[in-house]
């Protein structure tokens, strides 16, 4: 059996599986207290893992970590949410604490591996996974192996620069298409902020709002534009707010452009698009991305790739960590 562990900024999940099927013999979930830092999370892992090891014949541990990692050395590079992870030798810690071999991967890469092996990409040779939440991440899986684990970064679709005007390193696809980026565009439109660098990256500039659409959005955030979220924007768009739909479209267009570049370079068989923002559904999210991809893609590849939603839900990273563990060191 393989023990798969997801370490995130708000949650910790541990699952036990055989690595051959998307099935858990056991699954445990815990909330993370950021104030306790990495040490607190390691204590949670040790307590839960020892219990699971006593119940199952665990042979190896796989990690999906929410941040950049060096898989070849088994070290966490850093965490953008939790203090104490910088240069943490996580694989060595497992060996010392649990006397088990381990392998470490980024959470997005693990999700990509899980969807390729068990989920929406099953049966396909080349699968590209995109997650859209507070950020935009990517993972490329070829023949059920994560590509580029020995490189400092790989498949970072969110950090593509959308066009020649994007000379600032912060002017990225993520700055427009992530949940944070979409909300920032909405706040700028609501508050009539001066033109931002990001607005210049949009083909039609920042979306304009009618007074009716503006009033509706402000009502939904109780008049506080700074508290506006992508979820609220999605709810307004679903209810018919055309300004909210235009704001969402700035994000889906940017992501569709980025996916089209990946299609031209990699020509994957399947692209799986998940993450919290994707939960608003096909009409507001996936279908506009498909339209944008078709607009920007290299024409011979327009019908050669499938864009679809993930199948494995919020345990996808745990499934991927188990799959990574079953493969051993990459």
Secondary structure in CASP SS format (residue, H / E / C, confidence):
PFRMAT SS
TARGET T0000
AUTHOR 0000-0000-0000
METHOD secondary structure of the structure
MODEL  1
X C 1.00
X E 1.00
X E 1.00
X E 1.00
X E 1.00
X E 1.00
X E 1.00
X C 1.00
X C 1.00
X C 1.00
X E 1.00
X E 1.00
X E 1.00
X E 1.00
X E 1.00
X E 1.00
X E 1.00
X C 1.00
X C 1.00
X C 1.00
X C 1.00
X C 1.00
X C 1.00
X C 1.00
X C 1.00
X E 1.00
X E 1.00
X E 1.00
X E 1.00
X E 1.00
X E 1.00
X C 1.00
X C 1.00
X H 1.00
X H 1.00
X H 1.00
X H 1.00
X H 1.00
X H 1.00
X H 1.00
X H 1.00
X H 1.00
X H 1.00
X H 1.00
X H 1.00
X H 1.00
X H 1.00
X H 1.00
X H 1.00
X H 1.00
X H 1.00
X H 1.00
X H 1.00
X H 1.00
X H 1.00
X C 1.00
X C 1.00
X C 1.00
X C 1.00
X E 1.00
X E 1.00
X E 1.00
X E 1.00
X E 1.00
X E 1.00
X C 1.00
X C 1.00
X C 1.00
X E 1.00
X E 1.00
X C 1.00
X C 1.00
X C 1.00
X C 1.00
X E 1.00
X E 1.00
X C 1.00
X C 1.00
X C 1.00
X C 1.00
X C 1.00
X C 1.00
X C 1.00
X C 1.00
X C 1.00
X C 1.00
X C 1.00
X E 1.00
X C 1.00
X H 1.00
X H 1.00
X H 1.00
X H 1.00
X H 1.00
X H 1.00
X H 1.00
X H 1.00
X H 1.00
X C 1.00
X C 1.00
X E 1.00
X E 1.00
X E 1.00
X E 1.00
X E 1.00
X E 1.00
X H 1.00
X H 1.00
X H 1.00
X H 1.00
X H 1.00
X H 1.00
X H 1.00
X H 1.00
X H 1.00
X H 1.00
X H 1.00
X C 1.00
X C 1.00
X C 1.00
X C 1.00
X C 1.00
X C 1.00
X C 1.00
X C 1.00
X E 1.00
X E 1.00
X E 1.00
X E 1.00
X E 1.00
X E 1.00
X E 1.00
X C 1.00
X C 1.00
X C 1.00
X E 1.00
X E 1.00
X E 1.00
X E 1.00
X E 1.00
X E 1.00
X E 1.00
X C 1.00
X C 1.00
X E 1.00
X E 1.00
X C 1.00
X C 1.00
X C 1.00
X C 1.00
X C 1.00
X C 1.00
X C 1.00
X C 1.00
X C 1.00
X C 1.00
X H 1.00
X H 1.00
X H 1.00
X C 1.00
X C 1.00
X C 1.00
X C 1.00
X C 1.00
X C 1.00
X C 1.00
X C 1.00
X C 1.00
X C 1.00
X C 1.00
X C 1.00
X C 1.00
X H 1.00
X H 1.00
X H 1.00
X H 1.00
X H 1.00
X C 1.00
X H 1.00
X H 1.00
X H 1.00
X H 1.00
X H 1.00
X H 1.00
X H 1.00
X H 1.00
X H 1.00
X H 1.00
X H 1.00
X H 1.00
X C 1.00
X C 1.00
X C 1.00
X C 1.00
X C 1.00
X C 1.00
X H 1.00
X H 1.00
X H 1.00
X H 1.00
X C 1.00
X C 1.00
X C 1.00
X C 1.00
X C 1.00
X C 1.00
X C 1.00
X C 1.00
X C 1.00
X C 1.00
X H 1.00
X H 1.00
X H 1.00
X H 1.00
X H 1.00
X H 1.00
X H 1.00
X H 1.00
X H 1.00
X H 1.00
X C 1.00
X C 1.00
X C 1.00
X C 1.00
X H 1.00
X H 1.00
X H 1.00
X C 1.00
X C 1.00
X H 1.00
X H 1.00
X H 1.00
X H 1.00
X H 1.00
X H 1.00
X H 1.00
X H 1.00
X H 1.00
X C 1.00
X C 1.00
X C 1.00
X H 1.00
X H 1.00
X H 1.00
X H 1.00
X H 1.00
X H 1.00
X H 1.00
X H 1.00
X H 1.00
X H 1.00
X H 1.00
X H 1.00
X H 1.00
X H 1.00
X H 1.00
X H 1.00
X H 1.00
X H 1.00
X H 1.00
X H 1.00
X H 1.00
X H 1.00
X H 1.00
X H 1.00
X H 1.00
X C 1.00
X C 1.00
X C 1.00
X E 1.00
X E 1.00
X E 1.00
X E 1.00
X E 1.00
X C 1.00
X H 1.00
X H 1.00
X H 1.00
X H 1.00
X H 1.00
X C 1.00
X H 1.00
X H 1.00
X H 1.00
X H 1.00
X H 1.00
X H 1.00
X H 1.00
X H 1.00
X H 1.00
X H 1.00
X H 1.00
X H 1.00
X H 1.00
X H 1.00
X H 1.00
X C 1.00
X C 1.00
X H 1.00
X H 1.00
X H 1.00
X C 1.00
X C 1.00
X C 1.00
X C 1.00
X E 1.00
X E 1.00
X E 1.00
X C 1.00
X C 1.00
X C 1.00
X C 1.00
X H 1.00
X H 1.00
X H 1.00
X H 1.00
X H 1.00
X H 1.00
X H 1.00
X H 1.00
X H 1.00
X H 1.00
X H 1.00
X H 1.00
X H 1.00
X H 1.00
X H 1.00
X C 1.00
X C 1.00
X C 1.00
END
